[in-house]
Amino acid sequence: MPDLFIRAIQDDDIKPVIALWRDCGLLRPWNEPEKDIAFARANLNSEVLIGESGPAVTAAAMVGHDGHRGYVYYVAAHPDVRGQGHGKKIMVAAKDWLVQRDVWKMNILIRKGNEKVIAFYEALGAEVEPIVSMGWRF
Ligand SMILES: CC(C)(COP(=O)(O)OP(=O)(O)OC[C@H]1O[C@@H](n2cnc3c(N)ncnc32)[C@H](O)[C@@H]1OP(=O)(O)O)[C@@H](O)C(=O)NCCC(=O)NCCS
């Protein structure tokens, strides 16, 4: 198994990354991943990081901050490589990306029904916080 090489997304990676997110069950009809990627890339305070294992994109995460806190979205490790550290490595890269920008806290939102990933984030040191997330769409 080749090492995971992590870098910022480039134009040619967009389709494989969206395919990865689809394979990982992260796409939703009300979200447009192309638009999300373009928006993240257009701003200095956000990025899409991808992990390459040989020629394949096997991990990805969207990271950013809002001037107050860091966030990570679309965290994915391909089903064929689960349990081999790809998810952890992309999360460490997201954390490093934030630390390099003097951000000192990273938040993650987990959808209801996907609580099984709580154990993954706990293994990386995160804690469930007493917060209810609310939102608007414009
Ligand atoms: C969550 C996900 C990224 C984990 O990727 P992964 O490559 O399998 O995880 P890793 O192998 O890097 O595991 C890192 C640590 O988490 C633990 N872990 C991973 N999945 C776990 C699970 N389902 N239950 C308990 N622990 C888990 C591992 O044991 C490991 O612990 P260690 O460092 O003490 O050995 C992957 O399962 C995925 O893409 N899931 C679908 C998409 C998704 O739900 N993303 C999160 C949206 S909030």
The ligand as a Gaussian input file, in Angstrom:
#p B3LYP/6-31G(d) Opt

LIG

0 1
 C      -14.999000       8.246000       8.979000
 C      -13.929000       7.791000       7.970000
 C      -13.330000       9.002000       7.277000
 C      -12.820000       7.039000       8.752000
 O      -11.790000       6.729000       7.820000
 P      -10.766000       5.538000       8.086000
 O       -9.654000       5.694000       7.094000
 O      -11.473000       4.235000       8.089000
 O      -10.247000       5.835000       9.563000
 P       -8.783000       5.510000      10.126000
 O       -8.343000       4.173000       9.651000
 O       -7.880000       6.651000       9.834000
 O       -9.068000       5.446000      11.684000
 C       -8.530000       6.419000      12.578000
 C       -8.913000       5.993000      13.984000
 O      -10.334000       5.981000      14.112000
 C      -10.777000       4.698000      14.491000
 N      -12.007000       4.425000      13.772000
 C      -12.244000       4.596000      12.474000
 N      -13.511000       4.246000      12.170000
 C      -14.056000       3.835000      13.326000
 C      -15.329000       3.328000      13.692000
 N      -16.318000       3.200000      12.779000
 N      -15.542000       2.989000      14.974000
 C      -14.573000       3.121000      15.906000
 N      -13.335000       3.605000      15.615000
 C      -13.099000       3.938000      14.355000
 C       -9.683000       3.747000      14.082000
 O       -9.692000       2.584000      14.879000
 C       -8.457000       4.590000      14.307000
 O       -8.102000       4.580000      15.681000
 P       -6.547000       4.520000      16.136000
 O       -5.902000       5.748000      15.557000
 O       -6.635000       4.518000      17.626000
 O       -6.014000       3.264000      15.543000
 C      -14.531000       6.792000       6.949000
 O      -15.149000       5.727000       7.646000
 C      -15.561000       7.422000       6.001000
 O      -15.206000       7.975000       4.972000
 N      -16.845000       7.305000       6.362000
 C      -17.952000       7.760000       5.464000
 C      -18.020000       9.256000       5.343000
 C      -18.348000       9.926000       6.648000
 O      -19.269000       9.565000       7.373000
 N      -17.542000      10.959000       6.967000
 C      -17.709000      11.747000       8.183000
 C      -18.754000      12.784000       8.021000
 S      -18.993000      13.695000       9.562000

